[in-house]
Amino acid sequence: MVNISSVQAHHAKPSRTGWTYQASKAAVTTMSKCMALDLSAHRIRVNSICPGYIWTEHVMHQMLFVVLFKGALSRYFELF
């Protein structure tokens, strides 16, 4: 059995709507671990796949925005 989770199940980030997605994917990951323990006696394997980001132009722009405006530059503007 293979369940699809997300890398976001392992990393918390502040977001207005992202916490519901992260919590549901963390639940899938934990369910997979529990099922693996329970079903191992029957020689049934349970795994969880946690894909990350797909590097697209949209994702690249979002990450650039986070680095520039929520990273080093935000500290610079706090000084003034």
PyMOL Python script that loads the backbone (N, CA, C, O; Angstrom):
from pymol import cmd

cmd.read_pdbstr("""\
ATOM      1  N   MET A   1       0.853  -1.160   0.000  1.00  0.00           N
ATOM      2  CA  MET A   1       0.000   0.000   0.000  1.00  0.00           C
ATOM      3  C   MET A   1       0.906   1.232   0.000  1.00  0.00           C
ATOM      4  O   MET A   1       1.884   1.298   0.744  1.00  0.00           O
ATOM      5  N   VAL A   2       0.566   2.197  -0.840  1.00  0.00           N
ATOM      6  CA  VAL A   2       1.340   3.436  -0.915  1.00  0.00           C
ATOM      7  C   VAL A   2       0.379   4.604  -0.742  1.00  0.00           C
ATOM      8  O   VAL A   2      -0.607   4.721  -1.470  1.00  0.00           O
ATOM      9  N   ASN A   3       0.672   5.464   0.225  1.00  0.00           N
ATOM     10  CA  ASN A   3      -0.117   6.667   0.469  1.00  0.00           C
ATOM     11  C   ASN A   3       0.685   7.885   0.017  1.00  0.00           C
ATOM     12  O   ASN A   3       1.911   7.911   0.126  1.00  0.00           O
ATOM     13  N   ILE A   4      -0.019   8.885  -0.487  1.00  0.00           N
ATOM     14  CA  ILE A   4       0.636  10.106  -0.953  1.00  0.00           C
ATOM     15  C   ILE A   4       0.480  11.174   0.121  1.00  0.00           C
ATOM     16  O   ILE A   4      -0.634  11.570   0.464  1.00  0.00           O
ATOM     17  N   SER A   5       1.607  11.633   0.643  1.00  0.00           N
ATOM     18  CA  SER A   5       1.619  12.707   1.626  1.00  0.00           C
ATOM     19  C   SER A   5       2.302  13.909   0.983  1.00  0.00           C
ATOM     20  O   SER A   5       2.138  14.140  -0.215  1.00  0.00           O
ATOM     21  N   SER A   6       3.047  14.659   1.738  1.00  0.00           N
ATOM     22  CA  SER A   6       3.755  15.820   1.206  1.00  0.00           C
ATOM     23  C   SER A   6       4.927  16.138   2.113  1.00  0.00           C
ATOM     24  O   SER A   6       4.914  15.812   3.300  1.00  0.00           O
ATOM     25  N   VAL A   7       5.933  16.770   1.552  1.00  0.00           N
ATOM     26  CA  VAL A   7       7.072  17.207   2.353  1.00  0.00           C
ATOM     27  C   VAL A   7       6.624  18.258   3.373  1.00  0.00           C
ATOM     28  O   VAL A   7       7.273  18.450   4.401  1.00  0.00           O
ATOM     29  N   GLN A   8       5.518  18.930   3.083  1.00  0.00           N
ATOM     30  CA  GLN A   8       5.004  19.934   4.016  1.00  0.00           C
ATOM     31  C   GLN A   8       4.452  19.316   5.299  1.00  0.00           C
ATOM     32  O   GLN A   8       4.168  20.034   6.257  1.00  0.00           O
ATOM     33  N   ALA A   9       4.300  18.010   5.325  1.00  0.00           N
ATOM     34  CA  ALA A   9       3.868  17.346   6.559  1.00  0.00           C
ATOM     35  C   ALA A   9       4.964  17.388   7.611  1.00  0.00           C
ATOM     36  O   ALA A   9       4.690  17.208   8.798  1.00  0.00           O
ATOM     37  N   HIS A  10       6.199  17.623   7.194  1.00  0.00           N
ATOM     38  CA  HIS A  10       7.342  17.591   8.101  1.00  0.00           C
ATOM     39  C   HIS A  10       7.877  18.974   8.449  1.00  0.00           C
ATOM     40  O   HIS A  10       8.792  19.092   9.264  1.00  0.00           O
ATOM     41  N   HIS A  11       7.324  20.018   7.848  1.00  0.00           N
ATOM     42  CA  HIS A  11       7.820  21.378   8.079  1.00  0.00           C
ATOM     43  C   HIS A  11       6.635  22.310   8.307  1.00  0.00           C
ATOM     44  O   HIS A  11       5.736  22.403   7.472  1.00  0.00           O
ATOM     45  N   ALA A  12       6.643  22.983   9.425  1.00  0.00           N
ATOM     46  CA  ALA A  12       5.583  23.952   9.706  1.00  0.00           C
ATOM     47  C   ALA A  12       5.972  25.305   9.137  1.00  0.00           C
ATOM     48  O   ALA A  12       7.127  25.721   9.231  1.00  0.00           O
ATOM     49  N   LYS A  13       5.006  25.982   8.548  1.00  0.00           N
ATOM     50  CA  LYS A  13       5.254  27.326   8.060  1.00  0.00           C
ATOM     51  C   LYS A  13       4.003  28.152   8.310  1.00  0.00           C
ATOM     52  O   LYS A  13       2.890  27.631   8.232  1.00  0.00           O
ATOM     53  N   PRO A  14       4.175  29.431   8.608  1.00  0.00           N
ATOM     54  CA  PRO A  14       3.003  30.263   8.864  1.00  0.00           C
ATOM     55  C   PRO A  14       2.240  30.519   7.568  1.00  0.00           C
ATOM     56  O   PRO A  14       2.829  30.832   6.533  1.00  0.00           O
ATOM     57  N   SER A  15       0.935  30.382   7.647  1.00  0.00           N
ATOM     58  CA  SER A  15       0.098  30.604   6.478  1.00  0.00           C
ATOM     59  C   SER A  15      -1.342  30.671   6.930  1.00  0.00           C
ATOM     60  O   SER A  15      -1.731  30.026   7.903  1.00  0.00           O
ATOM     61  N   ARG A  16      -2.127  31.451   6.223  1.00  0.00           N
ATOM     62  CA  ARG A  16      -3.541  31.554   6.586  1.00  0.00           C
ATOM     63  C   ARG A  16      -4.305  30.283   6.250  1.00  0.00           C
ATOM     64  O   ARG A  16      -5.196  29.881   6.999  1.00  0.00           O
ATOM     65  N   THR A  17      -3.972  29.653   5.146  1.00  0.00           N
ATOM     66  CA  THR A  17      -4.690  28.449   4.749  1.00  0.00           C
ATOM     67  C   THR A  17      -3.803  27.219   4.719  1.00  0.00           C
ATOM     68  O   THR A  17      -4.316  26.103   4.637  1.00  0.00           O
ATOM     69  N   GLY A  18      -2.491  27.383   4.782  1.00  0.00           N
ATOM     70  CA  GLY A  18      -1.582  26.263   4.636  1.00  0.00           C
ATOM     71  C   GLY A  18      -1.603  25.275   5.780  1.00  0.00           C
ATOM     72  O   GLY A  18      -1.242  24.114   5.591  1.00  0.00           O
ATOM     73  N   TRP A  19      -2.012  25.699   6.955  1.00  0.00           N
ATOM     74  CA  TRP A  19      -1.956  24.792   8.110  1.00  0.00           C
ATOM     75  C   TRP A  19      -2.924  23.639   7.952  1.00  0.00           C
ATOM     76  O   TRP A  19      -2.649  22.548   8.451  1.00  0.00           O
ATOM     77  N   THR A  20      -4.039  23.833   7.282  1.00  0.00           N
ATOM     78  CA  THR A  20      -4.977  22.725   7.099  1.00  0.00           C
ATOM     79  C   THR A  20      -4.380  21.670   6.171  1.00  0.00           C
ATOM     80  O   THR A  20      -4.527  20.471   6.408  1.00  0.00           O
ATOM     81  N   TYR A  21      -3.713  22.120   5.123  1.00  0.00           N
ATOM     82  CA  TYR A  21      -3.060  21.190   4.198  1.00  0.00           C
ATOM     83  C   TYR A  21      -1.947  20.434   4.907  1.00  0.00           C
ATOM     84  O   TYR A  21      -1.838  19.215   4.774  1.00  0.00           O
ATOM     85  N   GLN A  22      -1.112  21.164   5.668  1.00  0.00           N
ATOM     86  CA  GLN A  22       0.000  20.544   6.383  1.00  0.00           C
ATOM     87  C   GLN A  22      -0.503  19.539   7.412  1.00  0.00           C
ATOM     88  O   GLN A  22       0.061  18.453   7.545  1.00  0.00           O
ATOM     89  N   ALA A  23      -1.548  19.888   8.133  1.00  0.00           N
ATOM     90  CA  ALA A  23      -2.093  18.981   9.152  1.00  0.00           C
ATOM     91  C   ALA A  23      -2.670  17.719   8.515  1.00  0.00           C
ATOM     92  O   ALA A  23      -2.490  16.622   9.045  1.00  0.00           O
ATOM     93  N   SER A  24      -3.357  17.862   7.390  1.00  0.00           N
ATOM     94  CA  SER A  24      -3.943  16.683   6.752  1.00  0.00           C
ATOM     95  C   SER A  24      -2.855  15.770   6.192  1.00  0.00           C
ATOM     96  O   SER A  24      -2.988  14.547   6.252  1.00  0.00           O
ATOM     97  N   LYS A  25      -1.789  16.342   5.652  1.00  0.00           N
ATOM     98  CA  LYS A  25      -0.698  15.518   5.128  1.00  0.00           C
ATOM     99  C   LYS A  25       0.090  14.863   6.263  1.00  0.00           C
ATOM    100  O   LYS A  25       0.574  13.742   6.105  1.00  0.00           O
ATOM    101  N   ALA A  26       0.226  15.545   7.405  1.00  0.00           N
ATOM    102  CA  ALA A  26       0.869  14.937   8.569  1.00  0.00           C
ATOM    103  C   ALA A  26       0.024  13.767   9.077  1.00  0.00           C
ATOM    104  O   ALA A  26       0.564  12.765   9.548  1.00  0.00           O
ATOM    105  N   ALA A  27      -1.297  13.898   8.981  1.00  0.00           N
ATOM    106  CA  ALA A  27      -2.179  12.799   9.387  1.00  0.00           C
ATOM    107  C   ALA A  27      -1.990  11.589   8.476  1.00  0.00           C
ATOM    108  O   ALA A  27      -1.994  10.454   8.952  1.00  0.00           O
ATOM    109  N   VAL A  28      -1.825  11.817   7.176  1.00  0.00           N
ATOM    110  CA  VAL A  28      -1.598  10.711   6.245  1.00  0.00           C
ATOM    111  C   VAL A  28      -0.281  10.012   6.572  1.00  0.00           C
ATOM    112  O   VAL A  28      -0.206   8.783   6.554  1.00  0.00           O
ATOM    113  N   THR A  29       0.751  10.789   6.869  1.00  0.00           N
ATOM    114  CA  THR A  29       2.055  10.210   7.210  1.00  0.00           C
ATOM    115  C   THR A  29       1.967   9.374   8.479  1.00  0.00           C
ATOM    116  O   THR A  29       2.487   8.259   8.522  1.00  0.00           O
ATOM    117  N   THR A  30       1.314   9.898   9.508  1.00  0.00           N
ATOM    118  CA  THR A  30       1.170   9.165  10.765  1.00  0.00           C
ATOM    119  C   THR A  30       0.300   7.926  10.587  1.00  0.00           C
ATOM    120  O   THR A  30       0.599   6.876  11.156  1.00  0.00           O
ATOM    121  N   MET A  31      -0.771   8.035   9.806  1.00  0.00           N
ATOM    122  CA  MET A  31      -1.625   6.883   9.529  1.00  0.00           C
ATOM    123  C   MET A  31      -0.818   5.781   8.842  1.00  0.00           C
ATOM    124  O   MET A  31      -0.976   4.599   9.148  1.00  0.00           O
ATOM    125  N   SER A  32       0.048   6.185   7.907  1.00  0.00           N
ATOM    126  CA  SER A  32       0.874   5.204   7.195  1.00  0.00           C
ATOM    127  C   SER A  32       1.810   4.481   8.151  1.00  0.00           C
ATOM    128  O   SER A  32       1.999   3.270   8.036  1.00  0.00           O
ATOM    129  N   LYS A  33       2.399   5.211   9.092  1.00  0.00           N
ATOM    130  CA  LYS A  33       3.290   4.590  10.078  1.00  0.00           C
ATOM    131  C   LYS A  33       2.526   3.596  10.956  1.00  0.00           C
ATOM    132  O   LYS A  33       3.000   2.490  11.214  1.00  0.00           O
ATOM    133  N   CYS A  34       1.350   4.000  11.405  1.00  0.00           N
ATOM    134  CA  CYS A  34       0.548   3.114  12.265  1.00  0.00           C
ATOM    135  C   CYS A  34       0.081   1.872  11.508  1.00  0.00           C
ATOM    136  O   CYS A  34       0.104   0.764  12.044  1.00  0.00           O
ATOM    137  N   MET A  35      -0.342   2.065  10.260  1.00  0.00           N
ATOM    138  CA  MET A  35      -0.778   0.929   9.454  1.00  0.00           C
ATOM    139  C   MET A  35       0.384  -0.017   9.185  1.00  0.00           C
ATOM    140  O   MET A  35       0.206  -1.235   9.179  1.00  0.00           O
ATOM    141  N   ALA A  36       1.576   0.539   8.960  1.00  0.00           N
ATOM    142  CA  ALA A  36       2.749  -0.306   8.717  1.00  0.00           C
ATOM    143  C   ALA A  36       3.035  -1.185   9.927  1.00  0.00           C
ATOM    144  O   ALA A  36       3.359  -2.364   9.781  1.00  0.00           O
ATOM    145  N   LEU A  37       2.914  -0.612  11.121  1.00  0.00           N
ATOM    146  CA  LEU A  37       3.132  -1.406  12.336  1.00  0.00           C
ATOM    147  C   LEU A  37       2.056  -2.481  12.506  1.00  0.00           C
ATOM    148  O   LEU A  37       2.363  -3.626  12.836  1.00  0.00           O
ATOM    149  N   ASP A  38       0.816  -2.112  12.282  1.00  0.00           N
ATOM    150  CA  ASP A  38      -0.290  -3.059  12.471  1.00  0.00           C
ATOM    151  C   ASP A  38      -0.296  -4.174  11.429  1.00  0.00           C
ATOM    152  O   ASP A  38      -0.592  -5.322  11.758  1.00  0.00           O
ATOM    153  N   LEU A  39       0.025  -3.854  10.186  1.00  0.00           N
ATOM    154  CA  LEU A  39      -0.093  -4.828   9.101  1.00  0.00           C
ATOM    155  C   LEU A  39       1.185  -5.620   8.842  1.00  0.00           C
ATOM    156  O   LEU A  39       1.192  -6.534   8.018  1.00  0.00           O
ATOM    157  N   SER A  40       2.260  -5.278   9.539  1.00  0.00           N
ATOM    158  CA  SER A  40       3.516  -6.007   9.318  1.00  0.00           C
ATOM    159  C   SER A  40       3.395  -7.479   9.722  1.00  0.00           C
ATOM    160  O   SER A  40       4.087  -8.327   9.159  1.00  0.00           O
ATOM    161  N   ALA A  41       2.540  -7.787  10.674  1.00  0.00           N
ATOM    162  CA  ALA A  41       2.333  -9.180  11.082  1.00  0.00           C
ATOM    163  C   ALA A  41       1.731 -10.012   9.948  1.00  0.00           C
ATOM    164  O   ALA A  41       1.888 -11.232   9.911  1.00  0.00           O
ATOM    165  N   HIS A  42       1.045  -9.340   9.032  1.00  0.00           N
ATOM    166  CA  HIS A  42       0.437 -10.018   7.884  1.00  0.00           C
ATOM    167  C   HIS A  42       1.298  -9.890   6.624  1.00  0.00           C
ATOM    168  O   HIS A  42       0.855 -10.205   5.519  1.00  0.00           O
ATOM    169  N   ARG A  43       2.532  -9.423   6.812  1.00  0.00           N
ATOM    170  CA  ARG A  43       3.486  -9.233   5.704  1.00  0.00           C
ATOM    171  C   ARG A  43       2.969  -8.265   4.643  1.00  0.00           C
ATOM    172  O   ARG A  43       3.242  -8.422   3.453  1.00  0.00           O
ATOM    173  N   ILE A  44       2.220  -7.262   5.096  1.00  0.00           N
ATOM    174  CA  ILE A  44       1.739  -6.195   4.208  1.00  0.00           C
ATOM    175  C   ILE A  44       2.568  -4.952   4.496  1.00  0.00           C
ATOM    176  O   ILE A  44       2.667  -4.513   5.641  1.00  0.00           O
ATOM    177  N   ARG A  45       3.155  -4.393   3.461  1.00  0.00           N
ATOM    178  CA  ARG A  45       3.971  -3.189   3.608  1.00  0.00           C
ATOM    179  C   ARG A  45       3.137  -1.949   3.326  1.00  0.00           C
ATOM    180  O   ARG A  45       2.305  -1.932   2.419  1.00  0.00           O
ATOM    181  N   VAL A  46       3.375  -0.929   4.108  1.00  0.00           N
ATOM    182  CA  VAL A  46       2.691   0.355   3.929  1.00  0.00           C
ATOM    183  C   VAL A  46       3.770   1.432   3.875  1.00  0.00           C
ATOM    184  O   VAL A  46       4.628   1.519   4.754  1.00  0.00           O
ATOM    185  N   ASN A  47       3.710   2.240   2.837  1.00  0.00           N
ATOM    186  CA  ASN A  47       4.679   3.323   2.671  1.00  0.00           C
ATOM    187  C   ASN A  47       3.955   4.625   2.387  1.00  0.00           C
ATOM    188  O   ASN A  47       2.789   4.645   1.993  1.00  0.00           O
ATOM    189  N   SER A  48       4.680   5.707   2.598  1.00  0.00           N
ATOM    190  CA  SER A  48       4.160   7.040   2.336  1.00  0.00           C
ATOM    191  C   SER A  48       5.169   7.777   1.457  1.00  0.00           C
ATOM    192  O   SER A  48       6.355   7.840   1.780  1.00  0.00           O
ATOM    193  N   ILE A  49       4.695   8.325   0.360  1.00  0.00           N
ATOM    194  CA  ILE A  49       5.538   9.123  -0.528  1.00  0.00           C
ATOM    195  C   ILE A  49       5.308  10.584  -0.187  1.00  0.00           C
ATOM    196  O   ILE A  49       4.165  11.029  -0.085  1.00  0.00           O
ATOM    197  N   CYS A  50       6.384  11.326  -0.012  1.00  0.00           N
ATOM    198  CA  CYS A  50       6.293  12.745   0.352  1.00  0.00           C
ATOM    199  C   CYS A  50       6.990  13.604  -0.706  1.00  0.00           C
ATOM    200  O   CYS A  50       8.133  14.016  -0.507  1.00  0.00           O
ATOM    201  N   PRO A  51       6.319  13.876  -1.824  1.00  0.00           N
ATOM    202  CA  PRO A  51       6.961  14.701  -2.854  1.00  0.00           C
ATOM    203  C   PRO A  51       7.120  16.138  -2.386  1.00  0.00           C
ATOM    204  O   PRO A  51       6.351  16.629  -1.560  1.00  0.00           O
ATOM    205  N   GLY A  52       8.123  16.796  -2.923  1.00  0.00           N
ATOM    206  CA  GLY A  52       8.383  18.203  -2.609  1.00  0.00           C
ATOM    207  C   GLY A  52       7.847  19.088  -3.717  1.00  0.00           C
ATOM    208  O   GLY A  52       6.913  18.725  -4.431  1.00  0.00           O
ATOM    209  N   TYR A  53       8.453  20.246  -3.843  1.00  0.00           N
ATOM    210  CA  TYR A  53       8.031  21.198  -4.859  1.00  0.00           C
ATOM    211  C   TYR A  53       8.470  20.743  -6.242  1.00  0.00           C
ATOM    212  O   TYR A  53       9.521  20.122  -6.399  1.00  0.00           O
ATOM    213  N   ILE A  54       7.667  21.053  -7.227  1.00  0.00           N
ATOM    214  CA  ILE A  54       8.055  20.876  -8.620  1.00  0.00           C
ATOM    215  C   ILE A  54       8.558  22.231  -9.085  1.00  0.00           C
ATOM    216  O   ILE A  54       7.827  23.221  -9.046  1.00  0.00           O
ATOM    217  N   TRP A  55       9.799  22.269  -9.520  1.00  0.00           N
ATOM    218  CA  TRP A  55      10.461  23.531  -9.836  1.00  0.00           C
ATOM    219  C   TRP A  55       9.880  24.114 -11.122  1.00  0.00           C
ATOM    220  O   TRP A  55      10.294  23.748 -12.222  1.00  0.00           O
ATOM    221  N   THR A  56       8.922  25.020 -10.973  1.00  0.00           N
ATOM    222  CA  THR A  56       8.316  25.712 -12.106  1.00  0.00           C
ATOM    223  C   THR A  56       8.637  27.194 -11.989  1.00  0.00           C
ATOM    224  O   THR A  56       9.188  27.636 -10.981  1.00  0.00           O
ATOM    225  N   GLU A  57       8.298  27.951 -13.004  1.00  0.00           N
ATOM    226  CA  GLU A  57       8.552  29.389 -12.976  1.00  0.00           C
ATOM    227  C   GLU A  57       7.768  30.055 -11.845  1.00  0.00           C
ATOM    228  O   GLU A  57       8.272  30.969 -11.193  1.00  0.00           O
ATOM    229  N   HIS A  58       6.543  29.599 -11.615  1.00  0.00           N
ATOM    230  CA  HIS A  58       5.717  30.165 -10.549  1.00  0.00           C
ATOM    231  C   HIS A  58       6.356  29.926  -9.173  1.00  0.00           C
ATOM    232  O   HIS A  58       6.419  30.839  -8.350  1.00  0.00           O
ATOM    233  N   VAL A  59       6.824  28.711  -8.933  1.00  0.00           N
ATOM    234  CA  VAL A  59       7.464  28.390  -7.654  1.00  0.00           C
ATOM    235  C   VAL A  59       8.748  29.200  -7.496  1.00  0.00           C
ATOM    236  O   VAL A  59       9.052  29.672  -6.400  1.00  0.00           O
ATOM    237  N   MET A  60       9.499  29.363  -8.579  1.00  0.00           N
ATOM    238  CA  MET A  60      10.742  30.132  -8.522  1.00  0.00           C
ATOM    239  C   MET A  60      10.469  31.581  -8.123  1.00  0.00           C
ATOM    240  O   MET A  60      11.211  32.151  -7.322  1.00  0.00           O
ATOM    241  N   HIS A  61       9.409  32.184  -8.673  1.00  0.00           N
ATOM    242  CA  HIS A  61       9.067  33.567  -8.316  1.00  0.00           C
ATOM    243  C   HIS A  61       8.612  33.662  -6.863  1.00  0.00           C
ATOM    244  O   HIS A  61       8.952  34.623  -6.173  1.00  0.00           O
ATOM    245  N   GLN A  62       7.851  32.685  -6.391  1.00  0.00           N
ATOM    246  CA  GLN A  62       7.411  32.699  -4.995  1.00  0.00           C
ATOM    247  C   GLN A  62       8.594  32.596  -4.043  1.00  0.00           C
ATOM    248  O   GLN A  62       8.661  33.322  -3.051  1.00  0.00           O
ATOM    249  N   MET A  63       9.524  31.701  -4.338  1.00  0.00           N
ATOM    250  CA  MET A  63      10.681  31.539  -3.463  1.00  0.00           C
ATOM    251  C   MET A  63      11.580  32.776  -3.492  1.00  0.00           C
ATOM    252  O   MET A  63      12.138  33.162  -2.465  1.00  0.00           O
ATOM    253  N   LEU A  64      11.719  33.389  -4.646  1.00  0.00           N
ATOM    254  CA  LEU A  64      12.502  34.610  -4.746  1.00  0.00           C
ATOM    255  C   LEU A  64      11.869  35.715  -3.914  1.00  0.00           C
ATOM    256  O   LEU A  64      12.575  36.460  -3.234  1.00  0.00           O
ATOM    257  N   PHE A  65      10.542  35.827  -3.961  1.00  0.00           N
ATOM    258  CA  PHE A  65       9.824  36.810  -3.162  1.00  0.00           C
ATOM    259  C   PHE A  65      10.065  36.580  -1.675  1.00  0.00           C
ATOM    260  O   PHE A  65      10.326  37.528  -0.934  1.00  0.00           O
ATOM    261  N   VAL A  66       9.979  35.344  -1.241  1.00  0.00           N
ATOM    262  CA  VAL A  66      10.181  35.023   0.178  1.00  0.00           C
ATOM    263  C   VAL A  66      11.595  35.370   0.605  1.00  0.00           C
ATOM    264  O   VAL A  66      11.795  35.950   1.672  1.00  0.00           O
ATOM    265  N   VAL A  67      12.574  35.024  -0.211  1.00  0.00           N
ATOM    266  CA  VAL A  67      13.967  35.300   0.145  1.00  0.00           C
ATOM    267  C   VAL A  67      14.220  36.796   0.216  1.00  0.00           C
ATOM    268  O   VAL A  67      14.857  37.274   1.154  1.00  0.00           O
ATOM    269  N   LEU A  68      13.724  37.541  -0.774  1.00  0.00           N
ATOM    270  CA  LEU A  68      14.017  38.975  -0.826  1.00  0.00           C
ATOM    271  C   LEU A  68      13.219  39.787   0.180  1.00  0.00           C
ATOM    272  O   LEU A  68      13.781  40.625   0.885  1.00  0.00           O
ATOM    273  N   PHE A  69      11.920  39.549   0.254  1.00  0.00           N
ATOM    274  CA  PHE A  69      11.067  40.429   1.039  1.00  0.00           C
ATOM    275  C   PHE A  69      10.743  39.915   2.436  1.00  0.00           C
ATOM    276  O   PHE A  69      10.274  40.679   3.279  1.00  0.00           O
ATOM    277  N   LYS A  70      10.982  38.654   2.688  1.00  0.00           N
ATOM    278  CA  LYS A  70      10.745  38.140   4.029  1.00  0.00           C
ATOM    279  C   LYS A  70      12.037  37.683   4.679  1.00  0.00           C
ATOM    280  O   LYS A  70      12.028  37.201   5.812  1.00  0.00           O
ATOM    281  N   GLY A  71      13.126  37.828   3.985  1.00  0.00           N
ATOM    282  CA  GLY A  71      14.421  37.404   4.508  1.00  0.00           C
ATOM    283  C   GLY A  71      15.282  38.600   4.843  1.00  0.00           C
ATOM    284  O   GLY A  71      14.944  39.397   5.719  1.00  0.00           O
ATOM    285  N   ALA A  72      16.387  38.722   4.148  1.00  0.00           N
ATOM    286  CA  ALA A  72      17.402  39.735   4.451  1.00  0.00           C
ATOM    287  C   ALA A  72      16.879  41.155   4.284  1.00  0.00           C
ATOM    288  O   ALA A  72      17.179  42.014   5.112  1.00  0.00           O
ATOM    289  N   LEU A  73      16.112  41.422   3.243  1.00  0.00           N
ATOM    290  CA  LEU A  73      15.633  42.786   3.029  1.00  0.00           C
ATOM    291  C   LEU A  73      14.656  43.231   4.104  1.00  0.00           C
ATOM    292  O   LEU A  73      14.624  44.411   4.454  1.00  0.00           O
ATOM    293  N   SER A  74      13.862  42.316   4.633  1.00  0.00           N
ATOM    294  CA  SER A  74      12.923  42.714   5.678  1.00  0.00           C
ATOM    295  C   SER A  74      13.680  43.188   6.918  1.00  0.00           C
ATOM    296  O   SER A  74      13.243  44.119   7.594  1.00  0.00           O
ATOM    297  N   ARG A  75      14.802  42.555   7.215  1.00  0.00           N
ATOM    298  CA  ARG A  75      15.628  43.006   8.352  1.00  0.00           C
ATOM    299  C   ARG A  75      16.216  44.373   8.072  1.00  0.00           C
ATOM    300  O   ARG A  75      16.346  45.192   8.982  1.00  0.00           O
ATOM    301  N   TYR A  76      16.576  44.630   6.817  1.00  0.00           N
ATOM    302  CA  TYR A  76      17.127  45.937   6.450  1.00  0.00           C
ATOM    303  C   TYR A  76      16.102  47.043   6.675  1.00  0.00           C
ATOM    304  O   TYR A  76      16.434  48.102   7.207  1.00  0.00           O
ATOM    305  N   PHE A  77      14.852  46.799   6.268  1.00  0.00           N
ATOM    306  CA  PHE A  77      13.818  47.821   6.416  1.00  0.00           C
ATOM    307  C   PHE A  77      13.390  48.003   7.862  1.00  0.00           C
ATOM    308  O   PHE A  77      12.845  49.054   8.198  1.00  0.00           O
ATOM    309  N   GLU A  78      13.613  47.032   8.726  1.00  0.00           N
ATOM    310  CA  GLU A  78      13.281  47.190  10.137  1.00  0.00           C
ATOM    311  C   GLU A  78      14.170  48.225  10.800  1.00  0.00           C
ATOM    312  O   GLU A  78      13.803  48.795  11.828  1.00  0.00           O
ATOM    313  N   LEU A  79      15.321  48.471  10.229  1.00  0.00           N
ATOM    314  CA  LEU A  79      16.253  49.437  10.814  1.00  0.00           C
ATOM    315  C   LEU A  79      15.766  50.874  10.636  1.00  0.00           C
ATOM    316  O   LEU A  79      16.167  51.760  11.391  1.00  0.00           O
ATOM    317  N   PHE A  80      14.917  51.110   9.657  1.00  0.00           N
ATOM    318  CA  PHE A  80      14.505  52.497   9.350  1.00  0.00           C
ATOM    319  C   PHE A  80      13.118  52.789   9.786  1.00  0.00           C
ATOM    320  O   PHE A  80      12.633  53.905   9.599  1.00  0.00           O
TER     321      PHE A  80
END
""", "prot")
cmd.dss("prot")
cmd.show_as("cartoon", "prot")
cmd.util.cbc("prot")
cmd.orient("prot")
